[in-house]
Amino acid sequence: MESIDQVQLNFDPSSLFVLKIVLGLVMFGLALDLRVQDFKNVAQDPKAPAIGLVAQFLLLPALTFLLVYVVDPAASIGLGMILVAACPGGNVSNFITYLAGGRTALSISMTAVSTVASVVMTPLNIAFWGSLNPKTAAILHQVNLDTVDLLTTVGIILGLPLLLGMLMEARLPRVAARLRRPMKYFSIIIFVGFVAVALGNNWQNFLDYVGLVMLVVAVQNAAAFLLGYGSARAFSMPSADRRAIAIEVGIQNSGLGLALIFTFFGGLGGMALVAAWWGVWHIIAGLGVAGMLNLLDRGVLGSRAVVREDPAGSREGYTP
């Protein structure tokens, strides 16, 4: 069996184009839930979103770099971990925050702000942290990664659909209201179906190598949840805010990661498997965290029940 650093997953250019369209639809559906007021709320009360953004784009990539240094995985696995850590929060974080009793309005605002920030921060984090490790730097040098091209691609995949969705919400609110729920389910179903087909086309490679990434993804994901929660707790944030920030940092837009890996790295085996397995695992882990928090709230795992409080309120009428 050849080294995972030499494996390239089967993914033709037409499928890559479809993946980008699907990701755009996911972001468009997310944007239908956003209002200009969400950004005003962040400006008026920036503490919680700022903590989340620092944890998301500064602390998590730095922690991942240290984790890669300590674990010393294959070069492509290490760069895949760094790339996933550089991605913004995924839109499923809003749903998991809702289930976990976190502040859903904060989660939605953080997803919006982190998506906008990712247009710049994701390419910079990949280039910066990837270049500091000699093994991952060799891959960046080999593919001759163009940061400007990477920045442009992220902007088109995330920024443009986000802008269009928000414009529809602002200018055509009735149309946006009708599309909101169908777009959520449609985009998620299409994305899951697309990943399933891609996985089927690379099933043998998945079986051969997934064992190499399962543990490191689980450790990295657990570190992300703990980092988000610990950062919020260090600044004495309310319980609902801690939960929202922890889940936002722990749930990454691995679909964006896959698109970047197949666009710029030719579907390099370790990178693609990290992003693909992360997309599965962070949902399992996120639902597990939400379930555990629910048990804590009911007193099942503790000596007393916890009364949930949402200081700023969840968004009225929020529907997962």
Buried (B, 14 or more C-beta within 10 A) or exposed (E): EEEBBEBBBEBEEEBBEBBBBBBBBBBBBBBBBBBEEBBEBBEEEEEBBBBBBEBBBEBBBBBBBEBBEEBEBBBBBBBBBBBBBBBBBBBBBBBBBBBBBBBBBBBBBBBBBBBBBBBEBBBBBBBBBBBEBEBBBBBBEEEEBEEEEBBBBBBBBBBBBBBBBBEBBEEEEEEBEEBBEEBBEBBBEBBBEBBEEBBEBBEEBBEBBBEBBBEBBBBBBBBBBBBBBBBBBEEEBBBBBBBBBBBBBBBBBBBBBBBBBBBBBBBBBBBBBBBBBBBBBBBEBBBEBBEEBBEBBEEEEEEEEEEBEBEBEBBEEBEE
